[in-house]
Amino acid sequence: MARSKIALIGAGQIGGTLALLAGLKELGDIVLFDIVDGVPQGKALDIAEAAPVEGFDAKLAGASDYSAIAGADVVIVTAGVPRKPGMSRDDLIGINLKVMQSVGEGIKAHAPDAFVICITNPLDAMVWALQKFSGLPKNKIVGMAGVLDSARFRHFLAEEFKVSVEDVTAFVLGGHGDDMVPLVRYSTIAGVPLPDMIKLGWSTQEKLDAMVERTRKGGGEIVNLLKTGSAFYAPASSAIAMAESYLRDKRRVLPCAAHLDGQYGIDGLFIGVPVVIGANGVEKVLEVEFNGDEKAMFEKSVNSVKGLIEACKTVDGSL
Ligand code: TXD
């Protein structure tokens, strides 16, 4: 059987890490694409030279021409400009919207059957715009944010409860902004919901609230530390989990920015919700019930995403 092909649009910090992880996991052959000539080719060669040591087989190529992504099974998009300290995700809209236009046209022309994962910020707006520019079916394009946000929450919880990260599940909904919605009721330690863990005395409500807040600001925390860019290891791991679920038809239930068609009372927006990712892309949206507080938090987050979409429409009247 022929190997799958994975195209990475953007060969920056996340793009390079994606290529390495895709190689290590033997997900398929890998093409790195970037407008900066030499960088995708250099990273492809560097990772290809790691393959004999690590013992994986994959063809790696770098390109600055969209014809190189032809026939890709998965396309992961990180092309654009990352946040700098003091810059909000929304500040990125003007620049990255134009990037999404060229990427969307490239995908439409050369890889229209791919499953596309968008990572570029502001995420919920960029994945919406990329779907419009590419014309992809709505079940074949998702945004990566929820897996990362819940991984951050899981890390904080595992440290606080002093248990393995493997036994912590976390549920984070909504847009990828500071008003994302970590749902403690649906987050567990080995199946035991967090509020019950507090009742059992394993931590306090104050500490839990602080971890929720730290999760919401998790992206900014790394930006402030790095000073010259944003997080890239955990974002790459998160997108690879989504790609793997599609390529291996694992049907994992992962929080993704997915197109909603009436679910959660939302129509026509990409919002972070748990979805089943299998061989057909987004196979199903998992709709959970909210209590009053959760509903209010979710609505606030949805309104921020709506604001981003309006900003996109102002910048580009054709959207
Ligand atoms: O959870 C999430 N979704 C995110 C999103 C978590 C972390 C970072 N997030 C966003 O991902 C971040 O705000 C950026 O918008 C993207 C990519 O982050 P990365 O750290 O990889 O940025 P880099 O290193 O600057 O890489 C971007 C590359 C760079 O090599 C540019 O030359 C290239 O994108 N680029 C392009 N490639 C192709 N086509 C066009 N037009 C283009 N413009 C820039």
Boltz pocket constraint, residues with backbone or C-beta under 6 A from the ligand:
constraints:
  - pocket:
      binder: B
      contacts: [[A, 9], [A, 10], [A, 11], [A, 12], [A, 13], [A, 14], [A, 15], [A, 33], [A, 34], [A, 35], [A, 36], [A, 39], [A, 77], [A, 78], [A, 79], [A, 80], [A, 81], [A, 82], [A, 83], [A, 98], [A, 99], [A, 102], [A, 103], [A, 118], [A, 119], [A, 120], [A, 121], [A, 123], [A, 144], [A, 145], [A, 148], [A, 176], [A, 219], [A, 229], [A, 230], [A, 231], [A, 232], [A, 235]]
      max_distance: 6.0
